[in-house]
Amino acid sequence: MGLIHTTRGRYGGNFVAENVGVHLMEVARKIPLTRSEIRDLADWRRAISGEACFLAAERGTQENFDAIALGSSAFDDAVAKLTAMRVADARFHHLVAEASRSPRLVREEGEIQLEMNKLILTRPHLRTSQPMLLRCHDPIVNAIIRRDAVRARVEMLAHVETTYNWGVGLAKE
């Protein structure tokens, strides 16, 4: 795993690698989340992302709405490229949180998106799911732009549950 290195000879021995933190992060990214961890992540997303959506619809400006719509389009344009898609998805959710006007929700959404990297980037079968991802943010965007806060929350919760169901289908026990 690259956590230690061994040197032979008079001053040899086993030593902790200088970049052990980087190696530990790589290992953590390669360990798939369990079903219960995915459920916990989905519950956290429901609470934070759902409320951010609700407040974005209530508090967002036209500038926010334009950025959210562009973020959704950028996601659709990136679906064929896993890393670009992941970045665009995180950006979209961050834009929704920013429109909520709540710094705490923005901060929590950032943490959620870091955890989502573990779920999404460690899944080898994601490419087979990509066609279903096209336009998956549209119901959220439409509800926010219409300032339908309740519908925006409902659409975000549905989005979170779709992601949960996909992730749990690939999870270890």
Backbone torsions as a table, in degrees:
resi	resn	phi	psi	omega
1	MET	NA	-6.4	177.7
2	GLY	80.9	17.5	-177.8
3	LEU	-84.7	-24.9	177.0
4	ILE	-133.1	160.2	172.5
5	HIS	-133.0	150.4	-176.8
6	THR	-114.8	133.9	176.7
7	THR	-120.6	132.6	179.5
8	ARG	-91.4	161.5	175.3
9	GLY	110.3	-173.9	-175.1
10	ARG	-56.7	-41.7	-179.4
11	TYR	-105.2	22.7	-177.4
12	GLY	-79.9	-179.0	179.5
13	GLY	149.7	-171.1	177.1
14	ASN	-99.1	131.3	-176.6
15	PHE	-131.2	145.6	175.9
16	VAL	-69.3	133.2	-179.5
17	ALA	-62.8	146.2	-179.5
18	GLU	-63.9	-35.8	-177.3
19	ASN	-103.2	41.3	-177.0
20	VAL	-59.4	-34.5	179.0
21	GLY	-61.2	-42.0	178.5
22	VAL	-63.2	-44.8	179.7
23	HIS	-63.0	-40.9	179.0
24	LEU	-64.0	-39.5	177.9
25	MET	-65.2	-39.4	177.9
26	GLU	-64.1	-42.2	178.8
27	VAL	-63.8	-44.1	-179.9
28	ALA	-60.5	-38.8	179.4
29	ARG	-66.5	-27.2	-177.4
30	LYS	-86.2	-9.2	-179.9
31	ILE	-91.5	112.0	-179.0
32	PRO	-63.7	148.1	176.4
33	LEU	-72.7	149.5	175.7
34	THR	-81.0	168.4	178.0
35	ARG	-58.7	-42.3	-179.0
36	SER	-68.0	-33.8	176.5
37	GLU	-68.2	-37.5	177.6
38	ILE	-67.1	-40.2	177.5
39	ARG	-62.4	-43.4	179.8
40	ASP	-62.2	-42.7	177.5
41	LEU	-62.5	-43.3	179.1
42	ALA	-63.3	-40.6	178.8
43	ASP	-63.5	-40.8	177.8
44	TRP	-63.1	-44.9	178.1
45	ARG	-61.9	-41.2	179.8
46	ARG	-57.7	-46.3	-177.1
47	ALA	-66.3	-49.0	-174.1
48	ILE	-80.7	-55.3	-175.7
49	SER	-68.2	-36.0	177.4
50	GLY	-62.9	-46.2	179.4
51	GLU	-69.3	-37.6	177.2
52	ALA	-60.1	-40.6	177.7
53	CYS	-62.5	-46.8	179.1
54	PHE	-56.7	-50.3	-177.5
55	LEU	-70.9	-32.1	176.8
56	ALA	-60.8	-42.5	178.6
57	ALA	-64.6	-36.5	-179.9
58	GLU	-78.9	-40.8	-169.2
59	ARG	-106.9	-15.9	-173.9
60	GLY	-63.4	152.7	176.6
61	THR	-99.6	170.1	175.9
62	GLN	-60.0	-35.6	177.1
63	GLU	-61.8	-43.2	176.0
64	ASN	-60.6	-45.6	-177.2
65	PHE	-62.9	-40.7	178.0
66	ASP	-63.2	-42.8	179.8
67	ALA	-65.2	-40.6	178.8
68	ILE	-63.7	-43.7	178.6
69	ALA	-63.0	-42.2	176.9
70	LEU	-64.9	-38.0	177.5
71	GLY	-62.8	-39.5	177.2
72	SER	-65.5	-42.9	177.7
73	SER	-63.8	-39.8	178.7
74	ALA	-62.2	-38.3	176.2
75	PHE	-61.6	-48.4	-179.6
76	ASP	-60.0	-39.2	179.9
77	ASP	-68.1	-23.9	-175.0
78	ALA	-99.1	0.1	-172.8
79	VAL	-55.1	-30.9	-177.9
80	ALA	-75.7	-12.0	-177.4
81	LYS	-121.1	108.8	-171.1
82	LEU	-52.4	-52.4	-176.5
83	THR	-66.0	-44.2	178.9
84	ALA	-63.6	-38.3	178.6
85	MET	-63.6	-43.3	-179.1
86	ARG	-63.1	-42.8	178.8
87	VAL	-62.9	-44.8	-179.6
88	ALA	-64.8	-37.7	178.8
89	ASP	-65.2	-46.6	178.5
90	ALA	-61.3	-40.2	179.4
91	ARG	-63.4	-43.5	178.5
92	PHE	-56.8	-51.0	-178.1
93	HIS	-64.8	-33.8	176.7
94	HIS	-66.3	-40.8	178.4
95	LEU	-62.4	-39.0	176.7
96	VAL	-62.6	-45.9	179.9
97	ALA	-62.3	-41.1	178.2
98	GLU	-60.0	-39.0	-179.7
99	ALA	-66.8	-18.2	178.2
100	SER	-70.6	-19.5	-178.5
101	ARG	67.5	24.1	178.5
102	SER	-117.2	108.4	179.4
103	PRO	-57.7	-34.4	178.9
104	ARG	-67.4	-40.7	177.5
105	LEU	-65.6	-38.0	176.9
106	VAL	-61.6	-45.6	-179.6
107	ARG	-63.2	-45.9	179.7
108	GLU	-65.3	-38.6	177.9
109	GLU	-62.1	-38.3	175.8
110	GLY	-60.1	-43.3	178.2
111	GLU	-65.0	-41.2	178.2
112	ILE	-60.1	-44.8	-177.3
113	GLN	-65.4	-32.8	174.0
114	LEU	-63.4	-42.0	177.5
115	GLU	-67.5	-34.3	178.3
116	MET	-63.5	-28.4	175.9
117	ASN	-57.9	-40.7	179.3
118	LYS	-62.9	-37.2	-179.6
119	LEU	-73.9	-46.7	-170.9
120	ILE	-84.8	-47.8	-173.9
121	LEU	-73.4	-13.9	178.8
122	THR	-96.2	5.1	-177.1
123	ARG	-97.9	109.7	-177.9
124	PRO	-69.4	-19.7	-175.6
125	HIS	-95.1	10.6	-176.7
126	LEU	-60.2	-36.3	-176.2
127	ARG	-58.0	-32.5	178.8
128	THR	-72.8	-16.2	180.0
129	SER	-94.2	-9.7	-171.3
130	GLN	-59.6	-40.4	179.5
131	PRO	-58.4	-34.3	179.5
132	MET	-71.2	-14.3	-178.2
133	LEU	-82.3	-20.3	-179.5
134	LEU	-57.3	130.2	175.9
135	ARG	62.6	20.7	-177.9
136	CYS	-68.9	-19.9	179.2
137	HIS	-90.6	-9.2	-174.5
138	ASP	-55.0	-45.5	179.7
139	PRO	-61.6	-34.9	178.1
140	ILE	-66.6	-50.1	-178.9
141	VAL	-58.6	-47.8	-177.6
142	ASN	-60.6	-42.0	179.9
143	ALA	-67.3	-40.1	179.0
144	ILE	-63.7	-47.1	-178.2
145	ILE	-63.0	-34.5	177.6
146	ARG	-76.9	-4.4	-177.3
147	ARG	61.3	31.9	176.6
148	ASP	-94.3	86.1	-172.9
149	ALA	-60.9	-41.8	-179.0
150	VAL	-64.6	-45.6	179.9
151	ARG	-65.6	-38.6	178.8
152	ALA	-58.7	-45.1	178.4
153	ARG	-63.5	-45.7	180.0
154	VAL	-58.9	-43.7	-179.3
155	GLU	-66.7	-38.0	177.6
156	MET	-66.6	-42.1	179.1
157	LEU	-62.8	-39.0	177.1
158	ALA	-64.2	-40.5	178.0
159	HIS	-62.0	-45.0	178.9
160	VAL	-61.9	-43.3	-178.8
161	GLU	-68.3	-34.4	175.1
162	THR	-63.0	-44.6	177.7
163	THR	-63.5	-41.5	177.4
164	TYR	-59.2	-49.0	-178.3
165	ASN	-62.1	-39.0	176.4
166	TRP	-64.4	-48.6	-177.2
167	GLY	-63.7	-39.3	-178.2
168	VAL	-71.0	-26.4	176.6
169	GLY	-66.1	-21.1	180.0
170	LEU	-109.1	3.4	-172.2
171	ALA	-80.8	156.7	169.9
172	LYS	-82.5	162.4	-179.1
173	GLU	-67.2	NA	NA
